Amino acid sequence: MAAPARPADSYAPLYFLASVGAGGLTVSFFMWLMFWIPHPGRTVPVFEDIAAAFATGGPLVQGMIVLALAGIAVTGAMNLRALGWNLARLAAWRHGEGHARLRASNAETQLLALPLALAMSVNVSFILGLVFVPGLWGVVEYLFPPAMLAFLAIGTLALRQIGAFLGRVLTTRGFNCTANNSFAQVLPAFALAMTGVGLSAPAAMSANTAVVGASVVLSSFFLVGAILIAAAALVLGLRSLMENGASIETAPTLTIFVPLLTVLGILMLRQTHGLSTHFDVADGGAERLVFLSRMLSAQVLFLLFGAAVMARLGYASRFLFGGEASAGSYALVCPGVALSVMVHFWLNKGLVDAGVVAKFSAAYWTVSAVAVAIQIATIGLVVLLNRKHFGRPRPVPAVPAA
């Protein structure tokens, strides 16, 4: 037997998805505070709202707040730790042969996991500040411009990487359509969408009309870019899938549209809120219910599609519970947290605001329980993957000499 090794010791840029997934879990815990405690006069809860709810709430409310804060703290730390680990490993990996091979193949777009993770971590840092830093809301207007500049820098990095990839494949015929039998090429769209949703935050939170306008315009650019790339990748991927069948190792990418639609949905909700508050654009609960129902329906259909293919391929028995490992397995975390978050928005911004379901009624808690159940299952998946990829090293069979 060869020396013990962990799957993560063979680095791949897709390990940035471990950071992205942990950040998604941070957002899923923030949904509890967002929709279950009052935050009058603010679009999001802050430290003072949480402290007031804890002081006046009963044991159930207090327990929920403790669990939410603990979840945000733990998963937020996991997000930042995984980001730091990836940045360090990427810096060394770029000087090896693996990086050169990646840059010469379809898999070059895996490098877009870097700006995707950076954008997610900026969003996570903002959540950590909101819930743990007293008085942050009083200076939040001063934070929006530098935050937007940070997202623009990340977006510029993503666009440069996309441009390098397209410039290569469109001038040297370097794209292998046969090997494109997945939705892996949607990752660049996901990176642009995550940048766009960060840029859209001031549209929902700022009281400054100029900041809101800039937020809407800039986030719209990345929204359109994400949609165009995703549409092209969907067509190209389906074409190759129909002809060549799905590749088992890249099968998790078949569910990537689930998190993409959640991010784009939140982006558009933030824009609509800013437009209705500052520019008198109509924004009703019924319209949001229709919009969110359509987005959720598309997510469920993509999830069923991906699950059906992975079940036929036996993906879970090999890459989750079996002896094989792939960094791409972390792509399965994002659909779980994205679906949980979308159910919260569909319930609160759709069903409740449209008057279909009463806030905190039995029906309300039934739908909320579905979102929490998906969240818990996703946490279990993260624990499983972290143990498999980053846990105690295990012996691997030695490769016999030629």
N, C-alpha and C positions, 0 to 999 in steps of 0.2 A: 504494500500500500504506500502511496505517496504521502507527503506531509499533509496534515489537516489543512483544509481551506474552506473559506466561505464563498458563496456565489458572488458576494459584493467585492471580493478581492479581484475579480475579473471585471474591471470597471467598464461601464457603458453610460453614455449621457442620459439614457432613459431612467437612470436612478434619480434624476432630478424630480421625477414623478412621485418619489417617496416624500419629498418636501411639499410638492403640490397637494398630494393627498392629505397630509397632515394639516396643511393650511385649510383645506376644504372642511375638515372636521372642526377646526376652530370656528369657521363660519357657521357650521351646523349647530354648535352650542350657543353661538351668539343669537341664533334665531329664537331660542327660548326666552332670552331677555328682551329681544326685539318685539315679540308679539304677546308675551305673557305678563309683562309688568308695565305700568303706565309711565309715559315719558312726555308729559304735556309740553307743547311748544317746541318740541324737537322731533326730527324724523327718526332719530336713533336714540337708544338709551345710553346714558353716560353714568359716570361714577355716582353722581348725586342722586340720580333716579334709582339706581340699584340700592344705594344705602337707605333711601327713604322707603322703598318697597320692603326691604329686609326689616326695618324698624317697625313698620306697621302691619306686616303680613303675618299670617299664621304659620304653624309648623310646616305645612306643605309648601307654602310659598318660600319660606326660608330654606327648606331643604332643596328646592329647585334651584334657588339662587346659588347656594353653595356648590351644588353639582355643576351648574353651568360655569361658574367662575373657575372651578377646579379643572373642568374640561377645557376651557379656553386657555388656562395657564399651561396645562400639560401639552396639549396639542400645538399650541403656539410655540412652546419651547422645542418640541419635536420638529416643527417646521423650520425654525431658524437653525437648529443643530444640523438637520439634514442638508439645508442649503449650504452651510459652511463646509460640511464634509464633502459635498459634491464640488464646490468651488476649488477646494484643495486638490481633490483627486483629478479634476478636469485639467488643472494647470500642469500636472505631471503627465497625464495621459496624452495631451496634445503633442508631446515630443516623441511619441511612439508610433509604431507601424499601424496600430489600430485606427488612429486618427486619420492617417493618410488613406487607408482603405475605405473608411467611412465617407470621406470627402469625395471619393471617386464613385460612389454608388447612390442608389435611391435613398439610402438611409442617411444621407447628409442632412435631411430635414430633422433628424433626431436632435441636432444641435439647437433647434428652436425650443427644446425643453429648458434651456438656460434662461432666456427672457421670460418664458412662461412662469418659471419658478421665482424669478426675481419680482415679477409683477404680483404674484400671489403673496410673497413675503411682505411687500409694501402694504398690501391690503390687510394682512394679518397684524402688522405692526400698528396700523391705525386702530384696529379693533382692540388690541392690547392697551393702547393709550386711552381709548374711550372708557373702558371698563375699570382700569386700575389707576388712572392718573386723575386726582381731584382737580377741578377747575380747568380742565382742558378745553371745555366748550367755550369758555370765555376768550380763548385765544385761537380758536379753530380757524377763524377767517385768515389769520396770518400763516396758517399751515397749508392752506389750499394751494397757493402759488408754488411753493417749493415742491409739494407733493405732485403737482401737475408737471413740473419740470422733470422730476424723477421718472414719472411714467413716460414722458416724451423721450427721455434718454433710453429707457428700456425699449420703447417702440422703435426708436431709430436703430438700436441693435438688432431687433427682430427683422426690420425691413432690409438692413444690410445683409443679414444671413439669407433671407429669402431671395434677395437680388443676386447674391453670389451663386446660389443653387440654380436659379432660373437661367442666369447668364451662362453657366456651364452646360446645362442639359439642352438649352435651346441653340447653342452654337457648336456643340461637339457631338450631338445626338447621343448624349450620355445617359438618357433615361431608359430603364428597362421596363417596358410595359408588362411583360410577362411576370416579373417579380413584384408588380404593384397590386397583387391580389389581397389587398387589405385597405383600410382607411387610414393608413399611417401618414399619408400626405395631408391629412386634416390637421395635424399638429401645428403647422404654421398658422392656420386660422385660429386655433385655440390660443396661441400666444398673442395674436393681435387682439382677440376678443378680451383676454384678461387685461391687457393694457387699456383697452377701451373702457372696460367697466370701472377701472380705477380712475380714469379721466372723467367719467360721468358722475363720480361721487359728489363733487361740488354742486352739480346741477340739482341734486336732491337736498343738499345740506346748507349751501351758502345763502346768505341774505343779500349778497352783492349782485346786482343784475349783470354787471360786466363779467364777473367771474362765472356766473351761471351760463351766460352766452358763450364764453370761451369754452366752458366745459362741454356744452352741447355740440359745438362745432368740431372740436378736437376729437371727442369720443365718436362722433358720427363718421369721421374719416376711418378710424380703426374698425368701426362697425361694418362699414361698406367693404373694407378690405377683407375682413374675416368672412363675410358672406360670399364674396366672389371666389376666394380661394377654396372655401368649403364646398361650394357648388361644383367647381371644377374637379376637386379631389373626389367628390362623391361619384360623379359620372365616370371618371377614369378608373376609380377603384371598382365600381360595379362591373364595368366592362371587363376588367381582368378577372374579377371573381367569377363571373359567369363562364369565362372561357377556361380558366386554369384552376378553379376551386380555391378555397381558403387555405392559407398557411397556418398551421396550428400555433406557431410561436407568435405570430402577429395577430392572432384572432381577437385578443382583447381590444384592438383598435376599432373593431366593428361597433363598439358601444361609445366611441368618443363623441358622437353627436349628442349624447345625453348631457354631459357637462357643458358642451359648447352652447346648447340651447338654453341652459340655465343661466350662463354668464351673459349671453346676448339678451335674454329676457329681462334680467335685472338691469342691464345697461339701458334698455328701452324704457323700463319703468322709471328709472331715475331721470332720464331725459324728459319724459312726459310730466313728471312731478314738477320739475324745474320750469317747464314751459307753462304749465297751468298756474303755478304760483306767481311767476314774474311776467308772463306774457299773455295771460288770460286765454290760454288754450283749454278747451273743454277736456275734462278728465273725469269720467264717471265709473262707478263700480261695475256696472253692467258691461261696459266696454273692456274693462280689465278682466272680468270673468271670461269673456269670450276669448280674449287674447291669450290668457294664461291656460285656458282649457285646451286651446289648439297647440300651444307649446308642450304642455304635459302629454297630450295625446301622441304627438310626434316622438317624444322621449320614450314613452312606453313601447311604441312600435319599434323603434331602434333597439331598445333593450331586449325585446322579444326576439328580434332578428338575430342579434349577437348571441343571445343565450342559446337559441336553437342550433346555431352553427357550432358553438363551442361544445355543446352537449354531444353532438354527433362526432366531433373530433376527439372527445375525451380529454378536454383541456384540463379540467380540475383534477382529475385522477393523476395526471402526469406532472403538471406545473404548480399545483397548489398543495396536493396531498402526497404526491409521488416524489421520486428521487431527482427529477429534473427541475431546473430553475432558469428563469428568464427575468431580466430586469423589466421587460414589458408587462409582467404581471401586475406591476403597480398601476398600470392604466385602468385596472378594474376598480381601484379605489374611487377614482373621480366620478364614475356614474352613480355610485352609491350615495355619496355626499350630495351630489348635484340633484338627484331625485328627491332626497329628503328635504333639501332647501326649497326646491320647486313646489313640493306639496305644501310646505308652510306658506309660501307666497300665494299659491292657488287658493288655499283656505282663507287666509286673512285679507289679502288684497282683492280676491275674487269673490268667493262665496259670501264672506261676512260683509264686505263693502257693498255687495249687490243686494243684500238683504235675504239671501237664500238660507243662510245658517246664522243663528244667533251666537254672539260671542260667548264663549265658555259654557255653551249648552252641551248636552250629551252627544249630539252629532258633532259638535266642534271637537270635543276631546277624542271621539272615535277617529276622526281624520288625523288629528294631531298624533294619536298613538301609532298610526301607520307611518308617519314621518319619523317618529322616534324609533320604531322597530327597524326601519331601513338604516337609520343612523347606527343603532347598536350592532346590526349585522355587519356594517362597514367597519366599525371599530374592531370587531372580531377578525375581519379580513386583514386589517392593518397589523394586528398582533401576530397573526399567522405568517404574513409575509416578512415582517421584521425578524421574527425568529428564524425563518428559513434563510434569509439573505444576510442578516447581520448578527445572527446568534453565534453560539459556540461553534468553532470550526469542527468539521467532521472529516474523517478520512475519505479520500477519493481514490479510486483505482489508478494504479500507475500505468502509464502508457508504455507498452513494451517497445524496446529498441528495434529499429528496422533491421 
